[in-house]
Amino acid sequence: MKRKVVYLVVMSISLLILVASSGFKFKNVRQEKMLVGKWKFLNYLPNENIIDKNDEEYDKKYYEAQEFVMKSLKDAYIEFNEDHTFTNYTLTQSKNGIWSLSEDGLTLTTTNTGEKSRIKKIILLTNETLEYKSPNPKGLDDIFHMEKFK
């Protein structure tokens, strides 16, 4: 009996060492499952939501940009599939691609077919809410707030 216990302990430790050294990574399956589904855009905040209270011209452009993007996203949505593909539906077109979620669940990478990958920093992901930052050409992050279709 004692020999069997020692054998089980040695085998368990060996298995743990083998898994750890093989580079096997535990994915955040729970967060990936939360991401799967159709998401509609609720809000868009350009330039990290920075508003300059002393610069009326900047503030005007900020609100114009926000209004323009929200109009274009009015009926747009993204559908993330379990097989790590997605479709981004806008008013005029749909684009297909692949997605991945980092091990810690804080980075969402999307790649439209034939385009460069886009890195999004997740602020909040629940079964109903997705909020993320996405870099814009000015070097700042735009913030997108989405809600899952029910």
BADREN-356029 format. One record per atom (N, C-alpha, C): residue in three letters; atom name; y, x, z. Coordinates in steps of 0.1 Angstrom, whole numbers. Layout:
BEGIN
 type atom     Y     X     Z
  ALA   CA     Y     X     Z
...
REM end
This chain:
BEGIN
 type atom     Y     X     Z
  MET    N   -12     8     0
  MET   CA     0     0     0
  MET    C    13     9     0
  LYS    N    13    19     9
  LYS   CA    24    28    10
  LYS    C    26    35    -4
  ARG    N    16    38   -11
  ARG   CA    16    45   -24
  ARG    C    23    36   -34
  LYS    N    20    23   -34
  LYS   CA    26    13   -43
  LYS    C    41    12   -41
  VAL    N    45    12   -28
  VAL   CA    59    11   -25
  VAL    C    67    23   -30
  VAL    N    62    35   -27
  VAL   CA    68    47   -32
  VAL    C    68    47   -47
  TYR    N    58    43   -54
  TYR   CA    57    42   -69
  TYR    C    68    33   -74
  LEU    N    70    21   -68
  LEU   CA    80    11   -72
  LEU    C    94    17   -70
  VAL    N    97    24   -59
  VAL   CA   110    29   -56
  VAL    C   113    40   -66
  VAL    N   103    49   -69
  VAL   CA   105    60   -79
  VAL    C   108    54   -93
  MET    N   100    44   -97
  MET   CA   102    38  -110
  MET    C   116    31  -111
  SER    N   120    24  -100
  SER   CA   133    17  -100
  SER    C   144    27  -102
  ILE    N   144    38   -94
  ILE   CA   154    48   -95
  ILE    C   154    55  -109
  SER    N   142    57  -114
  SER   CA   141    63  -128
  SER    C   147    54  -138
  LEU    N   145    41  -137
  LEU   CA   150    31  -146
  LEU    C   166    31  -145
  LEU    N   171    31  -133
  LEU   CA   185    31  -132
  LEU    C   192    44  -138
  ILE    N   185    55  -136
  ILE   CA   191    68  -141
  ILE    C   190    67  -157
  LEU    N   179    62  -162
  LEU   CA   177    61  -176
  LEU    C   188    52  -183
  VAL    N   191    40  -177
  VAL   CA   201    31  -182
  VAL    C   215    37  -181
  ALA    N   218    43  -169
  ALA   CA   231    49  -167
  ALA    C   233    61  -177
  SER    N   223    69  -180
  SER   CA   225    80  -188
  SER    C   225    77  -203
  SER    N   220    65  -207
  SER   CA   218    62  -221
  SER    C   231    57  -227
  GLY    N   242    55  -219
  GLY   CA   254    50  -224
  GLY    C   254    34  -224
  PHE    N   244    28  -219
  PHE   CA   244    13  -219
  PHE    C   255     8  -211
  LYS    N   262    -1  -217
  LYS   CA   274    -7  -211
  LYS    C   272   -22  -208
  PHE    N   277   -26  -197
  PHE   CA   276   -40  -193
  PHE    C   289   -47  -198
  LYS    N   287   -56  -208
  LYS   CA   299   -63  -213
  LYS    C   303   -74  -204
  ASN    N   315   -78  -205
  ASN   CA   320   -89  -197
  ASN    C   317  -102  -205
  VAL    N   304  -106  -203
  VAL   CA   299  -118  -211
  VAL    C   306  -131  -207
  ARG    N   310  -132  -194
  ARG   CA   316  -144  -190
  ARG    C   330  -146  -197
  GLN    N   337  -135  -198
  GLN   CA   350  -136  -205
  GLN    C   348  -139  -220
  GLU    N   338  -132  -226
  GLU   CA   336  -135  -240
  GLU    C   333  -150  -242
  LYS    N   325  -156  -233
  LYS   CA   321  -170  -235
  LYS    C   334  -178  -233
  MET    N   343  -174  -224
  MET   CA   355  -182  -223
  MET    C   364  -182  -235
  LEU    N   363  -170  -242
  LEU   CA   372  -169  -254
  LEU    C   367  -177  -266
  VAL    N   354  -180  -267
  VAL   CA   348  -187  -278
  VAL    C   353  -201  -278
  GLY    N   358  -205  -290
  GLY   CA   363  -219  -292
  GLY    C   376  -219  -300
  LYS    N   382  -231  -301
  LYS   CA   395  -232  -309
  LYS    C   407  -231  -299
  TRP    N   416  -223  -303
  TRP   CA   428  -221  -295
  TRP    C   441  -225  -303
  LYS    N   450  -233  -297
  LYS   CA   462  -236  -304
  LYS    C   474  -229  -297
  PHE    N   484  -226  -304
  PHE   CA   495  -219  -299
  PHE    C   505  -228  -291
  LEU    N   508  -225  -279
  LEU   CA   518  -233  -272
  LEU    C   532  -227  -271
  ASN    N   532  -214  -270
  ASN   CA   545  -207  -268
  ASN    C   545  -193  -273
  TYR    N   556  -188  -277
  TYR   CA   558  -175  -282
  TYR    C   571  -169  -276
  LEU    N   570  -157  -270
  LEU   CA   582  -151  -264
  LEU    C   583  -137  -271
  PRO    N   593  -136  -280
  PRO   CA   595  -123  -287
  PRO    C   600  -112  -278
  ASN    N   597   -99  -282
  ASN   CA   603   -88  -275
  ASN    C   602   -88  -260
  GLU    N   589   -90  -255
  GLU   CA   586   -90  -241
  GLU    C   595  -100  -233
  ASN    N   600  -110  -240
  ASN   CA   608  -120  -233
  ASN    C   621  -114  -227
  ILE    N   626  -103  -233
  ILE   CA   638   -97  -229
  ILE    C   650  -104  -234
  ILE    N   658  -109  -225
  ILE   CA   671  -116  -229
  ILE    C   682  -108  -223
  ASP    N   692  -105  -231
  ASP   CA   703   -97  -226
  ASP    C   715  -107  -223
  LYS    N   717  -109  -210
  LYS   CA   727  -119  -206
  LYS    C   741  -115  -210
  ASN    N   743  -103  -214
  ASN   CA   757   -98  -218
  ASN    C   758   -96  -233
  ASP    N   748  -100  -241
  ASP   CA   749   -98  -255
  ASP    C   746  -112  -262
  GLU    N   756  -120  -265
  GLU   CA   753  -133  -271
  GLU    C   747  -132  -284
  GLU    N   751  -122  -293
  GLU   CA   745  -120  -306
  GLU    C   730  -118  -305
  TYR    N   726  -109  -296
  TYR   CA   712  -106  -294
  TYR    C   704  -118  -289
  ASP    N   710  -125  -279
  ASP   CA   704  -137  -274
  ASP    C   702  -148  -285
  LYS    N   712  -149  -294
  LYS   CA   711  -159  -305
  LYS    C   700  -155  -314
  LYS    N   698  -142  -318
  LYS   CA   687  -138  -326
  LYS    C   674  -140  -320
  TYR    N   674  -138  -306
  TYR   CA   661  -139  -299
  TYR    C   656  -154  -300
  TYR    N   665  -163  -297
  TYR   CA   661  -177  -298
  TYR    C   658  -182  -312
  GLU    N   665  -176  -322
  GLU   CA   663  -180  -336
  GLU    C   649  -175  -340
  ALA    N   645  -163  -336
  ALA   CA   632  -157  -338
  ALA    C   621  -166  -332
  GLN    N   623  -169  -319
  GLN   CA   614  -177  -312
  GLN    C   612  -191  -319
  GLU    N   623  -197  -323
  GLU   CA   622  -210  -329
  GLU    C   615  -209  -343
  PHE    N   618  -199  -351
  PHE   CA   612  -197  -364
  PHE    C   596  -195  -362
  VAL    N   592  -187  -353
  VAL   CA   578  -184  -352
  VAL    C   571  -197  -346
  MET    N   577  -204  -337
  MET   CA   571  -216  -332
  MET    C   569  -226  -342
  LYS    N   579  -228  -352
  LYS   CA   577  -237  -363
  LYS    C   565  -233  -371
  SER    N   564  -220  -374
  SER   CA   553  -216  -383
  SER    C   539  -217  -376
  LEU    N   539  -217  -362
  LEU   CA   527  -218  -355
  LEU    C   524  -232  -350
  LYS    N   532  -242  -354
  LYS   CA   531  -256  -349
  LYS    C   517  -261  -350
  ASP    N   511  -260  -362
  ASP   CA   498  -265  -364
  ASP    C   487  -254  -365
  ALA    N   491  -242  -362
  ALA   CA   482  -231  -364
  ALA    C   472  -230  -352
  TYR    N   461  -225  -355
  TYR   CA   451  -222  -344
  TYR    C   442  -211  -348
  ILE    N   435  -206  -338
  ILE   CA   425  -195  -340
  ILE    C   412  -200  -334
  GLU    N   401  -198  -342
  GLU   CA   388  -202  -337
  GLU    C   379  -189  -336
  PHE    N   376  -186  -323
  PHE   CA   367  -175  -320
  PHE    C   353  -179  -319
  ASN    N   344  -173  -327
  ASN   CA   330  -177  -327
  ASN    C   321  -168  -319
  GLU    N   310  -173  -315
  GLU   CA   300  -165  -306
  GLU    C   295  -152  -313
  ASP    N   295  -152  -327
  ASP   CA   290  -141  -334
  ASP    C   301  -130  -336
  HIS    N   312  -131  -329
  HIS   CA   323  -122  -329
  HIS    C   331  -122  -342
  THR    N   330  -134  -349
  THR   CA   339  -136  -361
  THR    C   350  -146  -356
  PHE    N   361  -146  -364
  PHE   CA   371  -156  -361
  PHE    C   378  -161  -374
  THR    N   384  -172  -373
  THR   CA   393  -177  -384
  THR    C   406  -180  -378
  ASN    N   417  -175  -384
  ASN   CA   430  -178  -380
  ASN    C   436  -188  -390
  TYR    N   439  -200  -386
  TYR   CA   444  -211  -395
  TYR    C   459  -212  -393
  THR    N   467  -211  -404
  THR   CA   481  -213  -404
  THR    C   484  -225  -413
  LEU    N   497  -227  -415
  LEU   CA   502  -238  -423
  LEU    C   497  -236  -438
  THR    N   497  -224  -442
  THR   CA   495  -221  -456
  THR    C   482  -215  -460
  GLN    N   475  -209  -450
  GLN   CA   463  -202  -453
  GLN    C   454  -200  -441
  SER    N   442  -195  -443
  SER   CA   433  -192  -432
  SER    C   428  -177  -435
  LYS    N   427  -170  -424
  LYS   CA   422  -156  -426
  LYS    C   409  -154  -417
  ASN    N   399  -148  -422
  ASN   CA   387  -145  -414
  ASN    C   387  -131  -409
  GLY    N   380  -128  -399
  GLY   CA   379  -115  -394
  GLY    C   368  -114  -383
  ILE    N   369  -102  -376
  ILE   CA   360  -100  -364
  ILE    C   368   -97  -352
  TRP    N   362  -100  -340
  TRP   CA   369   -97  -328
  TRP    C   360   -90  -318
  SER    N   366   -83  -309
  SER   CA   358   -77  -298
  SER    C   367   -77  -285
  LEU    N   360   -77  -274
  LEU   CA   367   -77  -261
  LEU    C   363   -65  -254
  SER    N   372   -58  -248
  SER   CA   369   -45  -241
  SER    C   360   -48  -229
  GLU    N   354   -38  -224
  GLU   CA   344   -39  -212
  GLU    C   351   -45  -200
  ASP    N   364   -42  -198
  ASP   CA   371   -47  -186
  ASP    C   377   -61  -189
  GLY    N   376   -66  -201
  GLY   CA   381   -79  -205
  GLY    C   396   -79  -206
  LEU    N   403   -68  -207
  LEU   CA   418   -68  -208
  LEU    C   423   -65  -221
  THR    N   415   -62  -231
  THR   CA   420   -59  -244
  THR    C   411   -66  -255
  LEU    N   418   -74  -263
  LEU   CA   412   -81  -274
  LEU    C   416   -75  -287
  THR    N   406   -71  -295
  THR   CA   409   -64  -308
  THR    C   404   -74  -319
  THR    N   414   -77  -328
  THR   CA   410   -86  -339
  THR    C   413   -78  -352
  THR    N   404   -80  -362
  THR   CA   406   -73  -374
  THR    C   404   -84  -385
  ASN    N   414   -87  -392
  ASN   CA   413   -96  -404
  ASN    C   406   -88  -415
  THR    N   398   -95  -423
  THR   CA   391   -89  -434
  THR    C   401   -81  -443
  GLY    N   398   -68  -445
  GLY   CA   406   -60  -453
  GLY    C   420   -56  -447
  GLU    N   422   -58  -434
  GLU   CA   434   -54  -428
  GLU    C   432   -45  -416
  LYS    N   442   -39  -411
  LYS   CA   442   -30  -399
  LYS    C   439   -38  -387
  SER    N   432   -32  -377
  SER   CA   429   -39  -364
  SER    C   442   -41  -356
  ARG    N   442   -52  -349
  ARG   CA   454   -55  -340
  ARG    C   449   -55  -326
  ILE    N   456   -49  -317
  ILE   CA   452   -48  -303
  ILE    C   461   -57  -295
  LYS    N   455   -66  -287
  LYS   CA   462   -75  -279
  LYS    C   458   -73  -264
  LYS    N   468   -72  -256
  LYS   CA   466   -70  -242
  LYS    C   466   -84  -235
  ILE    N   454   -87  -229
  ILE   CA   452  -100  -223
  ILE    C   460  -100  -210
  ILE    N   468  -110  -208
  ILE   CA   475  -113  -195
  ILE    C   467  -123  -187
  LEU    N   462  -133  -194
  LEU   CA   454  -143  -187
  LEU    C   444  -149  -196
  LEU    N   432  -151  -191
  LEU   CA   421  -157  -199
  LEU    C   413  -166  -189
  THR    N   413  -179  -192
  THR   CA   405  -188  -184
  THR    C   398  -197  -194
  ASN    N   391  -207  -190
  ASN   CA   384  -217  -199
  ASN    C   394  -225  -207
  GLU    N   407  -226  -202
  GLU   CA   417  -234  -209
  GLU    C   429  -227  -214
  THR    N   431  -214  -209
  THR   CA   444  -207  -212
  THR    C   441  -193  -217
  LEU    N   448  -189  -228
  LEU   CA   448  -175  -233
  LEU    C   462  -171  -234
  GLU    N   466  -160  -227
  GLU   CA   479  -155  -229
  GLU    C   478  -140  -231
  TYR    N   484  -135  -241
  TYR   CA   483  -121  -244
  TYR    C   496  -115  -250
  LYS    N   497  -102  -249
  LYS   CA   508   -94  -255
  LYS    C   503   -88  -268
  SER    N   511   -88  -278
  SER   CA   508   -82  -291
  SER    C   520   -74  -296
  PRO    N   518   -61  -299
  PRO   CA   529   -52  -303
  PRO    C   536   -57  -316
  ASN    N   549   -56  -316
  ASN   CA   557   -60  -328
  ASN    C   563   -48  -334
  PRO    N   569   -49  -346
  PRO   CA   574   -37  -353
  PRO    C   585   -29  -345
  LYS    N   592   -36  -336
  LYS   CA   602   -30  -328
  LYS    C   597   -21  -317
  GLY    N   584   -21  -315
  GLY   CA   578   -13  -304
  GLY    C   577   -21  -291
  LEU    N   580   -33  -291
  LEU   CA   579   -42  -279
  LEU    C   568   -51  -281
  ASP    N   564   -58  -270
  ASP   CA   553   -67  -271
  ASP    C   558   -81  -272
  ASP    N   553   -89  -282
  ASP   CA   555  -103  -282
  ASP    C   544  -110  -273
  ILE    N   548  -120  -267
  ILE   CA   538  -127  -258
  ILE    C   535  -141  -264
  PHE    N   522  -143  -265
  PHE   CA   517  -156  -270
  PHE    C   509  -163  -259
  HIS    N   512  -176  -258
  HIS   CA   505  -185  -249
  HIS    C   497  -195  -257
  MET    N   484  -196  -254
  MET   CA   476  -205  -262
  MET    C   468  -214  -252
  GLU    N   463  -226  -258
  GLU   CA   455  -235  -250
  GLU    C   443  -239  -258
  LYS    N   432  -240  -252
  LYS   CA   419  -243  -259
  LYS    C   419  -258  -262
  PHE    N   415  -261  -274
  PHE   CA   413  -275  -278
  PHE    C   403  -282  -269
  LYS    N   405  -294  -266
  LYS   CA   395  -301  -257
  LYS    C   386  -310  -266
REM end
